[in-house]
Amino acid sequence: MTATLDALTADGRVVITFPESAVPTQERESFISFLKAEWTARQSRFTERDAKALADEVDTGWWSKNRERILRSIGEE
């Protein structure tokens, strides 16, 4: 099977096309999700400092919620 990936420019937009049958549905959805996430990240004004602060906040919250369970499981080994 020959599958062609085309990128066209129309009305100030880039349109990527390929045969639907060339990529299994799950892989296609993953690819589209990746593109959406990449697009969102590039549009964000989120700085690296903001990302680090959020990661630290999430880590702290996760540890607070899971500390006892983790320590218990370590003690059981």
Biotite code that builds the C-alpha atoms (Angstrom):
import biotite.structure as struc

atoms = struc.array([
    struc.Atom([0.000, 0.000, 0.000], chain_id="A", res_id=1, res_name="MET", atom_name="CA", element="C"),
    struc.Atom([1.286, 3.441, -0.859], chain_id="A", res_id=2, res_name="THR", atom_name="CA", element="C"),
    struc.Atom([0.270, 6.099, 1.611], chain_id="A", res_id=3, res_name="ALA", atom_name="CA", element="C"),
    struc.Atom([1.016, 9.719, 0.940], chain_id="A", res_id=4, res_name="THR", atom_name="CA", element="C"),
    struc.Atom([1.299, 12.374, 3.602], chain_id="A", res_id=5, res_name="LEU", atom_name="CA", element="C"),
    struc.Atom([0.570, 15.813, 2.184], chain_id="A", res_id=6, res_name="ASP", atom_name="CA", element="C"),
    struc.Atom([0.845, 19.232, 3.766], chain_id="A", res_id=7, res_name="ALA", atom_name="CA", element="C"),
    struc.Atom([-1.107, 21.948, 2.003], chain_id="A", res_id=8, res_name="LEU", atom_name="CA", element="C"),
    struc.Atom([-1.408, 25.632, 2.751], chain_id="A", res_id=9, res_name="THR", atom_name="CA", element="C"),
    struc.Atom([-4.862, 27.144, 2.288], chain_id="A", res_id=10, res_name="ALA", atom_name="CA", element="C"),
    struc.Atom([-6.347, 30.365, 3.623], chain_id="A", res_id=11, res_name="ASP", atom_name="CA", element="C"),
    struc.Atom([-3.449, 30.903, 6.021], chain_id="A", res_id=12, res_name="GLY", atom_name="CA", element="C"),
    struc.Atom([-3.704, 27.377, 7.445], chain_id="A", res_id=13, res_name="ARG", atom_name="CA", element="C"),
    struc.Atom([-1.660, 24.251, 7.033], chain_id="A", res_id=14, res_name="VAL", atom_name="CA", element="C"),
    struc.Atom([-3.717, 21.177, 6.285], chain_id="A", res_id=15, res_name="VAL", atom_name="CA", element="C"),
    struc.Atom([-2.112, 17.769, 6.726], chain_id="A", res_id=16, res_name="ILE", atom_name="CA", element="C"),
    struc.Atom([-3.761, 14.904, 4.891], chain_id="A", res_id=17, res_name="THR", atom_name="CA", element="C"),
    struc.Atom([-3.181, 11.193, 4.649], chain_id="A", res_id=18, res_name="PHE", atom_name="CA", element="C"),
    struc.Atom([-5.404, 8.242, 3.825], chain_id="A", res_id=19, res_name="PRO", atom_name="CA", element="C"),
    struc.Atom([-7.555, 7.290, 6.806], chain_id="A", res_id=20, res_name="GLU", atom_name="CA", element="C"),
    struc.Atom([-6.877, 3.624, 6.112], chain_id="A", res_id=21, res_name="SER", atom_name="CA", element="C"),
    struc.Atom([-3.094, 4.151, 6.300], chain_id="A", res_id=22, res_name="ALA", atom_name="CA", element="C"),
    struc.Atom([-3.036, 4.516, 10.091], chain_id="A", res_id=23, res_name="VAL", atom_name="CA", element="C"),
    struc.Atom([-4.980, 2.437, 12.626], chain_id="A", res_id=24, res_name="PRO", atom_name="CA", element="C"),
    struc.Atom([-7.613, 4.429, 14.514], chain_id="A", res_id=25, res_name="THR", atom_name="CA", element="C"),
    struc.Atom([-5.834, 4.353, 17.891], chain_id="A", res_id=26, res_name="GLN", atom_name="CA", element="C"),
    struc.Atom([-2.531, 5.501, 16.400], chain_id="A", res_id=27, res_name="GLU", atom_name="CA", element="C"),
    struc.Atom([-4.303, 8.232, 14.463], chain_id="A", res_id=28, res_name="ARG", atom_name="CA", element="C"),
    struc.Atom([-6.026, 9.472, 17.626], chain_id="A", res_id=29, res_name="GLU", atom_name="CA", element="C"),
    struc.Atom([-2.695, 9.410, 19.496], chain_id="A", res_id=30, res_name="SER", atom_name="CA", element="C"),
    struc.Atom([-1.064, 11.435, 16.720], chain_id="A", res_id=31, res_name="PHE", atom_name="CA", element="C"),
    struc.Atom([-3.856, 13.993, 16.762], chain_id="A", res_id=32, res_name="ILE", atom_name="CA", element="C"),
    struc.Atom([-3.684, 14.207, 20.576], chain_id="A", res_id=33, res_name="SER", atom_name="CA", element="C"),
    struc.Atom([0.056, 14.781, 20.336], chain_id="A", res_id=34, res_name="PHE", atom_name="CA", element="C"),
    struc.Atom([-0.436, 17.590, 17.828], chain_id="A", res_id=35, res_name="LEU", atom_name="CA", element="C"),
    struc.Atom([-3.103, 19.205, 20.025], chain_id="A", res_id=36, res_name="LYS", atom_name="CA", element="C"),
    struc.Atom([-0.878, 19.000, 23.118], chain_id="A", res_id=37, res_name="ALA", atom_name="CA", element="C"),
    struc.Atom([2.081, 20.430, 21.219], chain_id="A", res_id=38, res_name="GLU", atom_name="CA", element="C"),
    struc.Atom([-0.064, 23.231, 19.830], chain_id="A", res_id=39, res_name="TRP", atom_name="CA", element="C"),
    struc.Atom([-1.426, 24.064, 23.284], chain_id="A", res_id=40, res_name="THR", atom_name="CA", element="C"),
    struc.Atom([2.070, 24.075, 24.792], chain_id="A", res_id=41, res_name="ALA", atom_name="CA", element="C"),
    struc.Atom([3.351, 26.409, 22.099], chain_id="A", res_id=42, res_name="ARG", atom_name="CA", element="C"),
    struc.Atom([0.433, 28.807, 22.631], chain_id="A", res_id=43, res_name="GLN", atom_name="CA", element="C"),
    struc.Atom([0.921, 28.857, 26.388], chain_id="A", res_id=44, res_name="SER", atom_name="CA", element="C"),
    struc.Atom([2.571, 31.689, 28.250], chain_id="A", res_id=45, res_name="ARG", atom_name="CA", element="C"),
    struc.Atom([3.573, 29.167, 30.887], chain_id="A", res_id=46, res_name="PHE", atom_name="CA", element="C"),
    struc.Atom([7.253, 29.696, 31.657], chain_id="A", res_id=47, res_name="THR", atom_name="CA", element="C"),
    struc.Atom([9.759, 27.071, 32.713], chain_id="A", res_id=48, res_name="GLU", atom_name="CA", element="C"),
    struc.Atom([9.658, 28.612, 36.202], chain_id="A", res_id=49, res_name="ARG", atom_name="CA", element="C"),
    struc.Atom([5.847, 28.257, 36.237], chain_id="A", res_id=50, res_name="ASP", atom_name="CA", element="C"),
    struc.Atom([6.146, 24.621, 35.164], chain_id="A", res_id=51, res_name="ALA", atom_name="CA", element="C"),
    struc.Atom([8.695, 23.880, 37.903], chain_id="A", res_id=52, res_name="LYS", atom_name="CA", element="C"),
    struc.Atom([6.490, 25.530, 40.541], chain_id="A", res_id=53, res_name="ALA", atom_name="CA", element="C"),
    struc.Atom([3.472, 23.526, 39.393], chain_id="A", res_id=54, res_name="LEU", atom_name="CA", element="C"),
    struc.Atom([5.489, 20.292, 39.361], chain_id="A", res_id=55, res_name="ALA", atom_name="CA", element="C"),
    struc.Atom([6.716, 20.992, 42.901], chain_id="A", res_id=56, res_name="ASP", atom_name="CA", element="C"),
    struc.Atom([3.162, 21.712, 44.029], chain_id="A", res_id=57, res_name="GLU", atom_name="CA", element="C"),
    struc.Atom([1.862, 18.502, 42.458], chain_id="A", res_id=58, res_name="VAL", atom_name="CA", element="C"),
    struc.Atom([4.715, 16.467, 43.950], chain_id="A", res_id=59, res_name="ASP", atom_name="CA", element="C"),
    struc.Atom([4.071, 17.921, 47.406], chain_id="A", res_id=60, res_name="THR", atom_name="CA", element="C"),
    struc.Atom([0.336, 17.261, 47.143], chain_id="A", res_id=61, res_name="GLY", atom_name="CA", element="C"),
    struc.Atom([0.894, 13.718, 45.911], chain_id="A", res_id=62, res_name="TRP", atom_name="CA", element="C"),
    struc.Atom([3.312, 12.964, 48.738], chain_id="A", res_id=63, res_name="TRP", atom_name="CA", element="C"),
    struc.Atom([0.908, 14.417, 51.311], chain_id="A", res_id=64, res_name="SER", atom_name="CA", element="C"),
    struc.Atom([-1.894, 12.176, 50.027], chain_id="A", res_id=65, res_name="LYS", atom_name="CA", element="C"),
    struc.Atom([0.193, 9.025, 49.598], chain_id="A", res_id=66, res_name="ASN", atom_name="CA", element="C"),
    struc.Atom([2.858, 9.282, 52.306], chain_id="A", res_id=67, res_name="ARG", atom_name="CA", element="C"),
    struc.Atom([1.270, 6.917, 54.809], chain_id="A", res_id=68, res_name="GLU", atom_name="CA", element="C"),
    struc.Atom([0.396, 4.289, 52.189], chain_id="A", res_id=69, res_name="ARG", atom_name="CA", element="C"),
    struc.Atom([3.907, 4.316, 50.745], chain_id="A", res_id=70, res_name="ILE", atom_name="CA", element="C"),
    struc.Atom([5.596, 4.162, 54.139], chain_id="A", res_id=71, res_name="LEU", atom_name="CA", element="C"),
    struc.Atom([3.308, 1.295, 55.174], chain_id="A", res_id=72, res_name="ARG", atom_name="CA", element="C"),
    struc.Atom([4.134, -0.646, 52.005], chain_id="A", res_id=73, res_name="SER", atom_name="CA", element="C"),
    struc.Atom([7.865, -0.142, 52.565], chain_id="A", res_id=74, res_name="ILE", atom_name="CA", element="C"),
    struc.Atom([7.501, -1.436, 56.117], chain_id="A", res_id=75, res_name="GLY", atom_name="CA", element="C"),
    struc.Atom([5.729, -4.565, 54.835], chain_id="A", res_id=76, res_name="GLU", atom_name="CA", element="C"),
    struc.Atom([8.689, -5.657, 52.700], chain_id="A", res_id=77, res_name="GLU", atom_name="CA", element="C"),
])
